[in-house]
Amino acid sequence: MAVTKTHPIKSTLKAAIDYICNPDKTDGKLLVSSFGCTAETADIEFAWTRRHAIDKGTNLGRHLIQAFEPGEVTPEEAHRIGMELAREVLGGKYEFVLTTHIDRDHVHNHLIFNAVSFQDHKHYHSNKRSYHFIRHASDRICKEHGLSVIVPGRDKGKSYIEHQAEQDGTSYKAKLRSAIDRLLPGCADLEDLLRRLQREGYELKRGKYISARAPGQERFTRLKTLGADYAEEALTARIAGRPSPSRQPKQRTGKPSLLIDIQNNIKAQQSAGYKHWANIENLKRAAETLNFLTEHGIGSLEELSERCDGAAAATARVKADLRATEKEMERLTLTMKHAATYRQLRPLYEEYRQSRDKEKFLRGHEGEIILFEAAARELKRLDAVPLPAAQRLRTEMDELTARRTALQSEYRKAQQKEREYDTLNQNVRILLERSEDVVLPKERSNELE
């Protein structure tokens, strides 16, 4: 289970970085990594990037904490997960320091990143959208590593606080939904429903959207935020007896859908109507599966298995190409960053080298000298010596960006194809296991046409 939270750093950036890099907490600093900077000089490098920003904002950096369930992950794996999250969320545009703390009963990551991008010198904007992006990315990465995640609720956009309140029976949204569902069958139109809500004690506000507030509730709730079935158009349709949006039949695409496991479906056990619908739906899905096999010339389980393996291999191949391209873009991005710093500070460094009183010169320009020497070291590590021309670097980056876009599109298509064949494979095996009466076009058993 991974939990993420973020907060801004408005002062004492060095103290914050020193805290997360504490050797006692990070296994002697073995669990310390960085990007675009070094942990020892991160505060200086953050400040240098910030100097070039037009919109500096009020924050020096952002501090993100990612915690894991006790005993579920090793410190090394937690650190790798933290690096994956940092690279995905920050997109290689912000310097950061990542550490993993092992001094408590649960392993947790600390990520401090610059509030200003070194790539375009724009300020990082933290809001609900960016938080949910981080949270969803963290959950997805943890699932890929076989870890559990917190699932507040199935309703899209529902916060953890809202979920807890609903579980406790104190959610204003849950009560409003319940009131609407109870009143709606006897309403003549939407205005009638609103009048009945007012008689129940709800205060209404009309504007672009209709909002309601229960007695004792601090803020109004827009009806459309209750879910697709509670928007004004949906309520009007429900009153008129038309299907609600959540019950609108989905247009069939002809592509196979996974068969419903009726025997282990709780809803099917509780509702005879749903079970009847599921049986009919499974007949349609089985027909789609067989049609797909026929159209694609798949005549046996062996052929289907080969197609599944081929689709998985194609996805893995494109993924590897995409990761290699992104890695090269990352190397090029860092080269451009350090090359710009090197070029800008080289005249000052030459003055320092020729200065008769180097200690005095260093006292006045210590930060710049540290930055120049760090940039020189990084350029050597990146095999960018002699220094490449700036135009050449930009041209290479444009070519890599175009290649990444093409590979991302190809990767999505490959994933879709892999999912299709995986669904086919599962459906065929379920059909062959469950029914001896299923006669496939060629023969029983493993022949499919």
C-alpha positions in Angstrom: 0.0 0.0 0.0 1.5 3.4 -1.0 0.4 6.7 0.2 1.6 10.0 -1.3 1.4 13.6 0.0 3.1 16.8 -1.0 3.8 20.1 0.6 5.8 23.2 -0.5 9.2 24.3 0.8 9.2 28.1 1.3 12.5 28.4 3.2 15.6 26.5 4.5 15.9 24.3 1.3 19.3 23.1 2.4 18.0 22.1 5.8 15.2 20.1 4.1 17.6 18.3 1.8 20.1 17.6 4.6 17.3 16.1 6.6 16.1 13.7 3.9 19.8 12.7 3.2 20.5 11.9 6.8 22.9 8.8 6.7 21.1 7.3 9.8 17.8 7.3 7.9 19.2 6.3 4.4 21.4 3.3 5.2 24.6 5.4 5.1 23.3 7.4 2.1 23.2 4.2 0.0 19.5 5.1 -0.6 20.1 8.6 -2.0 19.7 9.5 -5.7 19.4 12.7 -7.6 18.6 14.0 -11.1 20.0 17.1 -12.8 22.0 17.9 -9.7 24.0 16.3 -6.9 22.5 15.9 -3.4 25.4 17.8 -1.9 24.9 20.9 -4.1 21.2 20.6 -4.9 20.3 23.8 -3.0 22.8 25.8 -5.0 21.7 24.3 -8.3 18.0 24.8 -7.5 18.8 28.5 -6.8 20.7 28.9 -10.1 17.8 27.5 -12.1 15.4 29.7 -10.2 17.5 32.8 -11.1 16.5 32.3 -14.7 12.8 32.0 -14.2 10.4 34.8 -14.9 7.6 33.4 -12.7 9.6 32.3 -9.7 6.6 31.8 -7.4 6.9 31.7 -3.6 8.2 28.2 -3.2 11.8 27.1 -3.5 10.8 23.5 -4.0 8.2 20.8 -3.4 8.5 17.9 -0.9 6.7 14.7 -1.8 6.4 11.7 0.6 5.6 8.2 -0.5 4.9 5.7 2.2 4.5 1.9 2.0 2.7 -0.7 4.1 5.1 -2.2 6.7 6.8 -5.3 5.5 5.4 -5.1 2.0 8.5 -3.8 0.2 12.3 -3.8 0.6 14.1 -0.4 0.9 15.8 -1.0 -2.5 12.5 -1.8 -4.2 10.9 1.3 -2.6 13.7 3.4 -3.9 13.3 2.1 -7.4 9.6 2.8 -7.3 10.3 6.3 -6.0 12.7 6.9 -9.0 10.0 5.6 -11.5 7.5 7.9 -9.9 9.8 10.9 -9.9 10.7 10.4 -13.6 7.1 10.0 -14.7 5.7 12.9 -12.7 8.5 15.4 -13.3 9.2 14.4 -16.9 12.9 15.0 -16.8 12.4 18.8 -16.4 13.0 19.4 -12.7 16.1 18.8 -10.6 15.3 16.4 -7.7 16.8 14.5 -4.8 15.2 11.2 -3.8 15.9 9.3 -0.6 14.4 6.3 1.1 14.1 6.3 4.9 14.4 3.0 6.8 14.4 4.3 10.4 10.7 3.7 11.1 8.4 0.6 11.0 7.4 1.5 7.4 9.7 2.3 4.5 9.0 5.7 2.9 10.5 7.9 0.2 11.2 11.6 0.3 11.4 13.5 -3.0 12.4 17.1 -3.0 12.3 18.8 -6.4 12.9 22.2 -7.7 9.8 24.5 -8.0 11.2 25.8 -11.3 12.0 23.7 -14.4 15.6 23.8 -15.7 14.3 23.0 -19.2 11.9 25.9 -19.8 12.3 27.8 -16.5 8.6 27.7 -15.8 7.2 27.4 -12.3 5.6 24.1 -11.1 2.0 24.6 -10.3 0.7 22.4 -7.5 -3.1 21.9 -7.5 -5.8 19.2 -7.2 -5.1 18.0 -10.8 -1.4 17.7 -10.2 -1.9 15.9 -6.9 -4.3 13.4 -8.4 -1.9 12.8 -11.3 0.8 12.0 -8.8 -1.5 9.8 -6.8 -2.7 7.8 -9.8 0.8 7.4 -11.1 2.0 6.1 -7.7 -0.9 3.7 -7.5 -0.3 2.4 -11.0 3.4 1.9 -10.5 2.9 0.1 -7.2 0.3 -2.2 -8.8 2.8 -3.0 -11.5 5.3 -4.1 -8.8 2.6 -6.2 -7.1 2.0 -3.9 -4.2 -1.4 -3.0 -2.7 -2.8 0.5 -2.9 -5.4 2.5 -1.1 -8.7 2.6 -3.1 -10.9 5.3 -1.5 -13.9 4.3 -3.6 -15.1 3.5 -7.1 -16.7 6.8 -7.7 -14.6 8.9 -10.1 -13.1 11.9 -8.3 -14.2 10.8 -4.8 -11.7 12.0 -2.1 -10.6 9.8 0.7 -12.3 12.1 3.2 -15.6 11.9 1.2 -15.3 8.1 1.0 -14.8 7.8 4.8 -17.7 10.1 5.4 -19.9 8.0 3.1 -18.9 4.8 4.9 -19.8 6.5 8.2 -23.1 7.7 6.9 -22.2 11.4 7.3 -21.4 12.3 3.6 -23.5 15.2 2.4 -23.1 14.0 -1.2 -24.3 10.5 -0.3 -27.4 12.0 1.5 -28.2 14.2 -1.4 -27.9 11.4 -3.9 -30.2 9.3 -1.6 -32.7 12.1 -1.3 -32.9 12.6 -5.1 -33.3 8.9 -5.7 -36.1 8.7 -3.2 -38.0 11.8 -4.5 -37.4 11.4 -8.2 -40.0 8.6 -9.0 -42.9 10.9 -7.9 -41.7 14.0 -9.7 -43.4 15.5 -12.8 -40.3 17.4 -14.0 -37.0 18.8 -12.8 -38.6 21.9 -11.2 -40.9 19.6 -9.2 -37.8 17.7 -8.0 -36.1 20.9 -6.9 -39.2 22.1 -5.0 -39.3 18.8 -3.1 -35.6 19.1 -2.2 -36.4 22.5 -0.8 -39.2 21.1 1.3 -36.7 18.6 2.6 -34.6 21.5 3.9 -32.1 21.9 1.0 -31.1 25.4 0.0 -30.8 25.7 -3.8 -28.6 28.0 -5.9 -29.3 28.5 -9.6 -26.6 29.5 -12.0 -24.7 27.8 -14.8 -25.2 24.7 -12.7 -27.8 23.8 -10.0 -26.2 23.5 -6.5 -27.8 22.3 -3.2 -26.8 22.7 0.4 -28.1 20.7 3.3 -28.8 22.3 6.8 -25.4 22.6 8.5 -23.4 22.1 5.3 -20.7 24.7 4.8 -20.5 24.7 1.0 -23.0 24.1 -1.8 -22.7 20.9 -3.8 -23.2 21.0 -7.6 -25.6 18.2 -8.6 -23.4 17.3 -11.6 -20.6 16.4 -9.1 -22.8 13.6 -7.6 -22.2 11.5 -10.7 -23.3 11.2 -14.3 -26.9 10.2 -13.3 -27.4 13.5 -11.4 -26.5 16.1 -14.0 -29.5 18.2 -15.0 -29.9 16.5 -18.4 -29.7 13.1 -16.8 -32.3 13.9 -14.1 -34.7 15.2 -16.8 -34.2 12.0 -18.7 -34.7 9.8 -15.6 -38.0 11.7 -14.8 -39.2 11.1 -18.3 -38.5 7.4 -18.0 -35.5 7.3 -20.3 -32.4 5.3 -19.3 -29.9 7.1 -17.1 -26.4 7.7 -18.5 -24.9 4.9 -16.4 -27.4 2.4 -17.9 -27.2 3.5 -21.5 -26.3 0.4 -23.5 -22.8 0.5 -24.8 -22.4 0.4 -28.6 -20.8 -2.9 -29.5 -17.5 -2.6 -31.3 -17.2 -6.1 -32.6 -14.1 -6.6 -30.6 -14.1 -9.3 -28.0 -15.1 -8.5 -24.4 -14.2 -10.7 -21.4 -16.9 -13.2 -20.4 -18.7 -12.4 -17.1 -17.8 -14.9 -14.4 -21.4 -15.4 -13.2 -20.6 -18.1 -10.7 -18.3 -15.8 -8.7 -20.1 -12.6 -9.4 -21.7 -11.3 -6.1 -24.2 -9.1 -8.0 -25.4 -12.1 -10.1 -25.9 -14.1 -6.9 -28.0 -11.3 -5.4 -30.1 -10.3 -8.4 -31.9 -12.8 -10.6 -32.4 -9.9 -13.2 -28.7 -9.2 -13.4 -28.0 -12.9 -13.7 -30.4 -13.2 -16.6 -28.9 -10.2 -18.3 -25.3 -11.6 -17.7 -26.3 -14.9 -19.3 -27.6 -13.1 -22.5 -24.6 -10.8 -22.5 -22.2 -13.8 -22.3 -23.9 -15.3 -25.4 -23.2 -12.1 -27.3 -19.6 -12.0 -26.1 -19.1 -15.6 -27.0 -20.4 -14.9 -30.5 -18.1 -11.9 -30.9 -15.2 -14.1 -29.8 -15.9 -16.7 -32.4 -16.5 -14.1 -35.1 -13.2 -12.5 -34.3 -11.4 -15.8 -34.5 -13.0 -16.6 -37.9 -12.3 -13.2 -39.4 -8.6 -13.4 -38.3 -8.1 -16.9 -39.5 -7.4 -18.5 -36.1 -8.3 -22.2 -36.3 -6.7 -23.8 -33.2 -5.6 -23.1 -29.6 -2.0 -23.4 -30.8 -2.5 -20.6 -33.4 -4.3 -18.5 -30.8 -1.4 -19.0 -28.3 1.1 -18.0 -31.0 -0.9 -14.8 -31.7 -0.9 -14.0 -28.0 2.8 -14.6 -27.7 3.5 -12.5 -30.8 1.3 -9.6 -29.5 3.1 -9.7 -26.1 6.5 -9.7 -27.8 5.6 -6.8 -30.1 4.4 -4.8 -27.0 7.7 -5.6 -25.2 9.8 -4.6 -28.2 8.1 -1.3 -28.7 8.3 -0.6 -25.0 12.0 -1.3 -25.0 12.5 1.1 -27.9 10.4 3.8 -26.2 12.4 3.4 -22.9 15.7 3.6 -24.8 14.5 6.8 -26.6 13.3 8.4 -23.4 16.7 7.5 -21.7 18.5 9.2 -24.6 16.3 12.2 -24.3 17.1 12.3 -20.6 20.8 12.2 -21.3 20.5 14.9 -23.9 18.3 17.1 -21.6 21.0 16.9 -18.9 23.7 17.6 -21.4 21.9 20.8 -22.6 21.4 21.9 -19.0 25.0 21.5 -17.9 26.3 22.8 -21.2 24.3 26.1 -20.7 25.7 26.4 -17.2 29.2 25.7 -18.3 29.1 28.3 -21.1 27.6 30.9 -18.9 30.1 30.5 -16.0 33.2 29.7 -17.9 34.4 33.4 -18.2 33.9 33.8 -14.4 35.8 30.6 -13.8 38.7 31.8 -16.0 38.8 34.9 -13.9 39.0 32.7 -10.8 41.9 30.7 -12.2 43.9 33.8 -13.1 43.1 35.5 -9.8 46.1 36.2 -7.6 43.9 35.9 -4.4 41.8 32.9 -5.1 40.5 32.6 -1.6 39.1 36.1 -1.7 37.6 35.6 -5.2 36.1 32.3 -4.0 34.4 34.0 -1.1 32.6 36.3 -3.4 31.7 33.7 -6.1 31.6 30.4 -4.2 28.2 29.3 -5.5 29.1 30.0 -9.2 32.5 28.2 -8.9 30.8 25.1 -7.4 28.2 25.1 -10.2 30.8 25.4 -12.9 32.9 22.5 -11.5 29.8 20.4 -11.1 28.7 21.1 -14.7 32.2 20.2 -15.9 32.1 16.9 -14.0 28.6 16.0 -15.3 29.5 16.8 -18.9 32.5 14.5 -18.7 30.3 11.8 -17.2 27.8 12.3 -20.0 30.6 11.9 -22.6 29.9 15.4 -23.8 33.5 16.6 -24.1 34.4 18.4 -26.2 31.2 20.5 -25.7 28.6 19.9 -28.5 27.2 22.8 -30.4 23.9 24.1 -28.9 22.2 23.9 -32.3 23.2 20.3 -32.8 21.8 19.4 -29.4 18.5 21.1 -30.2 18.3 19.3 -33.5 18.9 15.9 -31.8 16.3 16.7 -29.2 13.7 17.5 -31.9 14.4 14.2 -33.7 14.1 12.3 -30.4 10.9 14.0 -29.5 9.3 13.1 -32.8 10.5 9.5 -32.4 9.1 9.3 -28.9 5.7 10.6 -30.1 5.6 7.9 -32.9 6.6 5.2 -30.5 4.0 6.2 -27.9 1.3 5.8 -30.6 2.7 2.5 -31.7 2.9 1.3 -28.0 -0.7 2.1 -27.3 -1.8 0.2 -30.4 0.4 -2.8 -29.4 -1.0 -2.8 -25.9 -4.6 -2.8 -27.3 -3.8 -5.7 -29.6 -2.2 -7.6 -26.7 -5.3 -7.0 -24.6 -7.6 -8.2 -27.4 -5.7 -11.5 -27.8 -5.5 -12.0 -24.0 -9.3 -11.6 -23.8 -9.8 -14.0 -26.7 -7.5 -16.6 -25.0 -9.4 -16.4 -21.7 -12.8 -16.5 -23.4 -11.9 -19.6 -25.5 -10.6 -21.5 -22.6 -13.6 -20.6 -20.5 -16.0 -21.7 -23.2 -14.1 -25.0 -23.7 -14.0 -25.7 -20.0 -17.6 -24.9 -19.2 -19.6 -26.4 -22.0 -19.4 -29.7 -23.7 -22.1 -28.5 -26.1 -19.9 -25.8 -27.6 -19.2 -27.0 -31.1 -16.5 -25.0 -32.8 -16.4 -24.9 -36.7 -13.8 -27.7 -37.2 -13.8 -30.0 -34.2 -14.3 -30.1 -30.5 -11.4 -29.8 -28.1 -8.6 -27.5 -29.4 -9.9 -26.8 -33.0 -11.5 -23.3 -33.4 -12.7 -23.3 -37.0 
